[in-house]
Amino acid sequence: MSHIILTPGAVPLSQWRAIWTGAVPQLDPACAPAIAASAAAVARILAKGQPVYGINTGFGKLATVRIPDDQLETLQRNIVLSHAAGVGEPSPAGIVRLMMALKMTNLGQGASGVRPETIALMEAMLAADLLPLVPAQGSVGASGDLAPLSHMACAMIGVGDVFLQGERMSAAAAFAKSGLSPLPALAAKEGLALLNGTQFSTACALAGLFEAERILQSALITGALSTEAAKGSDAPFDARIHQLRGHKGQIDCAAVLRDLMAGSAIRASHLENDTRVQDPYCIRCQPQVAGAALTLLRQAADTLLVEANGVSDNPLIFPETDEALSGGNFHAEPVAFAADMIAMALCEIGSISERRIAMLVDPALSGVPAFLTPQPGLNSGFMIPQVTAAALVSENKQMAYPASVDSIPTSANQEDHVSMAAHGARRLLKMAKNVDYVLGIELLAASQACDFHAPLKSSNALEALRSLVRKDVPPLDHDRLMHPDMEATTALICSGAVIASVNHPLPSLEAQP
């Protein structure tokens, strides 16, 4: 696994993406003085003897309860144990890695009052692939992702279950096996600093964002192949059309579609005798739909990058004045909005892909045999794969309802408006997987439809893609078990092999000037 150095407050999107795919993060040693100064400030604040939220008081509705100095370690341990109340399936390892790295950079800015050794343990756990078991459900996105982050903090004090190099075991056993030691105690403020913040929601949203980027790029490729399969026109991708409207995402997507089809003999064969004046929207309006999705994803990326590099726990420590200021940076509303945008983009990418599949199986629109089989009637061909795609798209439509418009009061109405960012972000991987399958089906269908145009060939890029498909899936001459074929092409989508095969620059989250 590769190692990367994170500079708190200035971590680029590429490094968060690398952590999602397995890179091991460490904090830039240059942040050590700020961390130490913050911890020292907490000690000075305590010495003043004044009640300070989260340091020597209860939490939430219990903030008016003053805690004696000799019980402060117990206070921090208690909040970690009592708040570790998540339920559901364990979060994926990539999500937990991202969550821990986000928390490290949050604490590394020196505004949280956490000791250097506490952050050092998080680094060591990540390096040893010792990941807390974090149940996926239980956060409402304010006051932070309390339950998920508490499970992380529990592991750090040797409580609960963890995964050591993918094997589930008790935290105590994992520490013993790895040669590491849990924290013997949490100092004042540390428990609250560890469990308060938006890191779980942000990790889930970032993971969804990275998957959505790959999906958008793949959809442009499968869409270009479907255009060829239906002998569609590339005129709607003319740069002049999109420059007049001006949307950067639309311009970028049109350019890719245009380039992917350049030099196609299939396209050249019907330039002069094409009887269709205009193609269906699923072909003609690809730049507009994909471009709008790209713009949304870029906006979400901007929001999440700011959130990932910010400080979202509470209260915040200001060592220069020895102040602990209570605020609401833990409220994950920006993350919730970003997650909703990603969900909408995923939903629409899948929706228009399904429409292209439906077009290809309809002989009146595609110009090839019904359901893409040489002997329709005797064979059903791609009839039910299109139904499966429709089912997945409808499932995504149901999941795309905005999470951010929901709220429910918690903590005896002290926390009376919450963001719902956690489940808004958590649904994204499921939605992405659904779109992967839809694109896999489109890739299969478009490859089959292009076979009917032989001996004419498409562009070099799209022929390279078809060759990739045909290595795993032969043409459908007669009905056979479709599930393995669909799994094979979906695997090509998920692995990035489809993107690599065309060997062409594709629009990314980082918009180019």
Long-range contacts (C-beta under 8 A, 24 or more apart in sequence): 6-101, 6-104, 6-105, 6-108, 7-31, 8-105, 8-106, 8-108, 8-109, 8-309, 9-105, 9-109, 9-309, 9-310, 10-309, 11-105, 11-308, 11-309, 12-305, 13-301, 13-305, 13-509, 13-510, 16-98, 16-101, 16-206, 16-305, 16-308, 17-206, 17-210, 19-94, 19-97, 19-98, 19-101, 20-94, 20-97, 20-98, 20-206, 20-207, 20-210, 21-94, 22-94, 22-97, 24-126, 24-127, 25-97, 25-101, 25-104, 25-123, 25-126, 26-123, 26-127, 27-104, 27-105, 27-108, 27-119, 27-123, 28-108, 31-108, 31-109, 31-110, 32-116, 33-110, 34-108, 34-109, 34-110, 35-107, 35-108, 35-110, 35-114, 35-115, 35-116, 35-119, 36-116, 37-110, 37-319, 38-110, 38-111, 38-112, 38-113, 38-114, 38-317, 38-319, 39-113, 39-114, 39-115, 39-116, 39-187, 40-319, 41-113, 41-317, 41-318, 41-319, 41-322, 42-113, 42-187, 42-188, 42-189, 42-317, 42-324, 43-188, 44-322, 45-317, 45-322, 45-323, 45-324, 46-72, 46-188, 48-322, 52-315, 52-324, 53-314, 53-315, 53-324, 53-326, 54-189, 54-192, 54-196, 54-314, 54-315, 54-324, 54-326, 55-113, 55-188, 55-189, 55-315, 55-324, 56-188, 59-192, 60-143, 60-411, 60-412, 60-414, 60-415, 61-411, 61-412, 61-413, 61-414, 63-414, 72-187, 72-188, 73-185, 73-186, 73-187, 73-188, 75-191, 76-185, 76-186, 76-187, 76-188, 76-189, 76-190, 76-191, 76-192, 77-157, 77-185, 77-186, 77-191, 78-191, 79-150, 79-191, 79-192, 79-195, 80-150, 80-153, 80-154, 80-157, 80-159, 80-186, 80-191, 80-194, 80-195, 81-150, 81-154, 81-159, 83-146, 83-147, 83-150, 83-195, 84-147, 84-150, 84-151, 84-153, 84-154, 84-159, 84-160, 85-138, 85-147, 85-150, 86-134, 86-135, 86-136, 86-137, 86-138, 86-139, 86-147, 86-148, 86-150, 86-151, 87-135, 87-137, 87-138, 88-135, 88-136, 88-137, 88-138, 89-135, 89-136, 90-133, 90-134, 90-135, 90-136, 90-163, 91-134, 91-135, 91-136, 91-148, 91-200, 91-204, 92-207, 92-429, 93-131, 93-163, 93-166, 94-207, 95-134, 95-200, 95-203, 95-204, 95-207, 96-131, 96-132, 96-134, 96-152, 96-203, 97-126, 97-131, 98-199, 98-202, 98-203, 98-206, 98-207, 99-134, 99-148, 99-149, 99-152, 99-199, 99-200, 99-202, 99-203, 100-125, 100-126, 100-131, 100-132, 100-152, 100-199, 101-126, 102-197, 102-199, 102-202, 102-203, 102-308, 103-149, 103-152, 103-194, 103-197, 103-199, 105-308, 105-309, 106-197, 106-199, 106-310, 106-311, 106-312, 106-313, 107-193, 107-313, 109-311, 110-317, 110-319, 111-311, 111-316, 111-317, 111-318, 112-189, 112-193, 112-311, 112-313, 112-316, 112-317, 113-188, 113-189, 113-190, 113-193, 113-317, 113-324, 114-187, 114-189, 114-190, 114-193, 114-194, 115-187, 115-190, 117-183, 118-156, 118-183, 118-186, 118-187, 118-190, 118-194, 121-156, 121-180, 121-182, 121-183, 122-156, 124-180, 125-155, 125-156, 125-180, 128-164, 128-165, 128-178, 128-180, 129-163, 129-164, 129-165, 129-166, 130-155, 130-162, 130-163, 130-164, 130-174, 130-175, 130-178, 130-180, 131-162, 131-163, 131-164, 132-156, 132-160, 132-162, 132-163, 132-171, 133-160, 133-161, 133-162, 133-163, 133-168, 134-200, 136-426, 137-423, 137-426, 138-422, 139-200, 139-201, 139-421, 139-422, 139-423, 140-408, 140-410, 140-418, 140-419, 140-420, 140-422, 141-198, 141-201, 141-331, 141-332, 141-333, 141-335, 141-336, 141-418, 141-419, 141-420, 141-421, 141-422, 141-424, 142-328, 142-330, 142-331, 142-332, 142-333, 142-415, 142-417, 142-418, 142-419, 142-421, 143-196, 143-314, 143-330, 143-331, 143-411, 143-415, 144-195, 144-196, 144-197, 144-198, 144-312, 144-313, 144-314, 144-330, 144-332, 145-197, 145-198, 145-199, 145-200, 145-201, 145-332, 145-422, 146-195, 146-196, 148-200, 148-422, 149-194, 149-195, 149-196, 149-197, 149-199, 149-200, 150-194, 150-195, 152-194, 152-195, 153-186, 153-191, 153-194, 153-195, 155-182, 156-182, 156-183, 156-194, 157-182, 157-183, 157-185, 157-186, 158-182, 158-183, 189-317, 189-324, 192-313, 192-314, 193-313, 196-312, 196-313, 196-314, 196-330, 197-312, 197-313, 197-329, 197-330, 198-307, 198-312, 198-330, 198-332, 198-335, 198-421, 199-312, 200-422, 201-332, 201-335, 201-336, 201-339, 201-419, 201-421, 201-422, 201-424, 201-425, 202-304, 202-307, 202-308, 202-332, 202-335, 202-425, 203-425, 204-339, 204-422, 204-425, 204-426, 204-428, 204-429, 205-300, 205-304, 205-335, 205-338, 205-339, 205-342, 205-421, 205-424, 205-425, 205-428, 206-304, 206-308, 207-428, 207-429, 208-339, 208-342, 208-343, 208-346, 208-425, 208-428, 208-429, 208-431, 208-432, 209-297, 209-300, 209-301, 209-304, 209-338, 209-342, 209-428, 209-509, 211-428, 211-429, 211-432, 212-297, 212-342, 212-345, 212-346, 212-349, 212-428, 212-432, 213-297, 213-508, 213-509, 214-496, 214-499, 215-346, 215-349, 215-432, 215-435, 215-436, 215-439, 215-493, 216-290, 216-293, 216-294, 216-297, 216-345, 216-349, 216-507, 217-499, 217-506, 217-507, 217-508, 218-439, 218-493, 218-498, 218-499, 219-290, 219-349, 219-352, 219-353, 219-435, 219-439, 220-253, 220-256, 220-257, 220-260, 220-286, 220-290, 220-506, 220-507, 221-260, 221-462, 221-465, 221-498, 221-499, 221-502, 221-506, 222-353, 222-356, 222-439, 222-442, 222-443, 222-446, 222-493, 222-498, 223-257, 223-283, 223-286, 223-290, 223-352, 223-353, 223-356, 223-442, 224-256, 224-257, 224-260, 224-261, 224-462, 225-443, 225-446, 225-447, 225-450, 225-458, 225-462, 225-465, 225-466, 226-282, 226-283, 226-356, 226-357, 226-359, 226-360, 226-442, 226-445, 226-446, 226-449, 227-257, 227-261, 227-279, 227-283, 227-286, 228-261, 228-264, 228-266, 228-267, 228-446, 228-450, 228-453, 228-458, 228-459, 228-462, 229-360, 229-366, 229-368, 229-445, 229-446, 229-447, 229-448, 229-449, 229-450, 229-453, 230-279, 230-283, 230-356, 230-359, 230-360, 230-365, 230-366, 230-367, 230-449, 231-266, 231-267, 231-269, 231-270, 231-274, 231-367, 231-453, 232-279, 232-283, 232-284, 233-274, 233-276, 233-278, 233-279, 233-283, 233-284, 234-258, 234-261, 234-267, 236-279, 236-283, 236-284, 236-285, 236-286, 236-287, 237-261, 237-286, 237-287, 242-287, 242-291, 247-291, 247-292, 247-295, 248-291, 248-295, 248-511, 249-290, 249-291, 249-292, 249-293, 249-294, 249-295, 249-298, 249-507, 249-511, 250-287, 250-288, 250-290, 250-291, 250-292, 250-295, 251-287, 251-291, 252-291, 252-294, 252-507, 252-511, 252-512, 253-286, 253-287, 253-290, 253-291, 253-294, 253-507, 254-287, 254-291, 256-504, 256-505, 256-506, 256-507, 257-286, 257-287, 259-461, 259-504, 260-459, 260-461, 260-462, 260-502, 260-504, 261-458, 261-459, 261-462, 262-459, 263-459, 263-460, 264-457, 264-458, 264-459, 264-462, 265-456, 265-457, 265-458, 266-450, 266-453, 266-456, 266-457, 266-458, 267-458, 269-453, 269-456, 280-355, 280-359, 280-365, 281-352, 281-355, 282-352, 282-355, 282-356, 282-358, 282-359, 283-356, 283-359, 285-352, 286-352, 289-348, 289-349, 289-352, 290-349, 290-352, 292-345, 292-348, 293-344, 293-345, 293-348, 293-349, 294-345, 294-507, 296-341, 296-342, 296-344, 296-345, 297-341, 297-342, 297-345, 297-509, 298-509, 298-511, 299-338, 299-341, 300-338, 300-339, 300-341, 300-342, 300-345, 301-509, 301-510, 303-334, 303-335, 303-337, 303-338, 304-335, 304-338, 306-334, 307-334, 307-335, 307-338, 331-418, 331-419, 332-419, 332-421, 332-422, 333-404, 333-419, 333-421, 335-419, 335-421, 335-424, 335-425, 336-403, 336-404, 336-419, 336-420, 336-421, 336-424, 336-425, 337-404, 339-403, 339-404, 339-421, 339-424, 339-425, 339-427, 339-428, 340-402, 340-403, 340-404, 340-424, 342-428, 343-399, 343-400, 343-402, 343-403, 343-424, 343-427, 343-428, 343-431, 344-400, 346-396, 346-400, 346-428, 346-431, 346-432, 346-435, 347-393, 347-396, 347-397, 347-399, 347-400, 347-431, 349-435, 350-392, 350-393, 350-396, 350-431, 350-434, 350-435, 350-438, 350-439, 351-393, 351-396, 351-397, 353-389, 353-435, 353-438, 353-439, 353-442, 354-386, 354-389, 354-390, 354-392, 354-393, 354-438, 354-442, 356-442, 356-446, 357-382, 357-385, 357-386, 357-389, 357-438, 357-441, 357-442, 357-445, 358-386, 358-390, 360-445, 360-446, 360-449, 361-386, 361-445, 366-449, 368-449, 368-452, 369-452, 372-445, 372-448, 372-449, 372-452, 372-476, 373-476, 373-478, 373-479, 374-477, 374-478, 375-478, 378-478, 379-478, 379-479, 380-479, 381-476, 381-479, 382-441, 382-444, 382-445, 382-448, 382-476, 382-482, 384-482, 385-441, 385-444, 385-445, 385-482, 385-486, 386-441, 386-445, 388-437, 388-441, 388-486, 389-437, 389-438, 389-441, 389-442, 392-434, 392-435, 392-437, 392-438, 393-434, 393-438, 395-434, 396-431, 396-434, 396-435, 399-427, 399-430, 399-431, 400-431, 403-427, 436-490, 436-493, 436-494, 437-486, 437-490, 439-490, 439-493, 440-486, 440-487, 440-488, 440-489, 440-490, 440-491, 440-492, 440-493, 441-486, 441-489, 441-490, 443-469, 443-489, 443-492, 443-493, 443-498, 444-469, 444-473, 444-485, 444-486, 444-489, 447-473, 447-489, 448-475, 448-476, 451-475, 461-501, 461-502, 461-503, 461-504, 462-502, 464-501, 464-502, 464-503, 465-498, 465-501, 465-502, 467-501, 468-492, 468-497, 468-498, 468-501
